Amino acid sequence: MVEISTSILSMKKGEEAKVILGLENAKTDYFHIDVMDGKFVEKNTYEAMLENTAYIKRISNLPIDVHLMVEEVEQGIMDFSSMEPNIITFHYEACKNKEEVFKMINLIKENHCKVGISVKPNTNIEEIYEFLPYVHLCLVMTVEPGKGGQTLITYMLEKIKKLRKHIDENNLEIDIEVDRRNKLKYSN
């Protein structure tokens, strides 16, 4: 089954209700919250995404999918857990070692959220195999995180196939999410 998690990254101030209700009417499945800290990636959307997530919670019942592109993963989990998202995804590359990865997985679960782990294009997918039995979703970046308007890195399709094969061969219950930063124009 295919589900759509729509990013609200380029939602303009003052147009929140129009965009959120428009996406609901378009039958998006999730609101995708791109949280960037200006360190792990260049852009800083942290405060704006906290604000937008709170706004979504006030006017919509659709699930919230938080994607943390931050160095301080633990702080991001704590800040966004208070918004009661359905899933929080963090980057494998933001953790110093495997113990820290497991710590973040457990922290997200303790905050009653599903867990996602994300990998950048240059990370070998095999590096996260040991964590897959403990998460609900694997987010494969098909562009470098934090920059809009990039072209799909086509060899990422092979990475996704390899991941799918591993999941099937190991009978894992896990979703694959693919993230691509490409601006789309929205019009009524």
Steps between C-alpha positions, in 0.01 A plus 500: 500500500621849418447783746586865446672707767493858373767743611384836629852642474409776255168592663478879517416688816138611493399217263522214751126426521456515121792263439413256779135477402596479132729206573226330703260543207767360267505190725860518619561227759750684723645844555879470461686737733855574380696610807842646426741657748745691280778262613421148375374672186543863389143619534340570838126429522488388863286774655277535193429125501418503873254780426352329194465167678312664786272669246432172320414331830241773568313473169561150361472139606735371231812318621826690540828362367800684651834475317788620720799624300680617813824443690329502841266207434402451864393866535305477174319189623406670824385823333286331235368217720296759685305552174396132506612408148429156365858443394839658562783423260863582579817472296733209562790731412412739786592233758855437619468123540254212502427543871379853429283373213332251736462772764313722249281209389403429861444868581257537210313186608486623860325810363231284336605560140591270217870507414661580169868488411633693201808462284674754280592413140866421580419262787506130415159354574659197667618726784146523638388138456559416868256776606216407265333245733453782754354772276178550306637687201818553303528832318734489202614843386526517121663845520722668758279601793420864562512639147198548279475463123763227458495235232431143607822302547403205281729241661290541817239284327742206531544578870121487543482166316778359720317618813169351380674167431655496850165581661323224306772239561493570875120524531518846653192719551636836389397774260736660252470874457675684219579869541573725208538876535338638192284809496154447363261782431166482677202672346125477538 
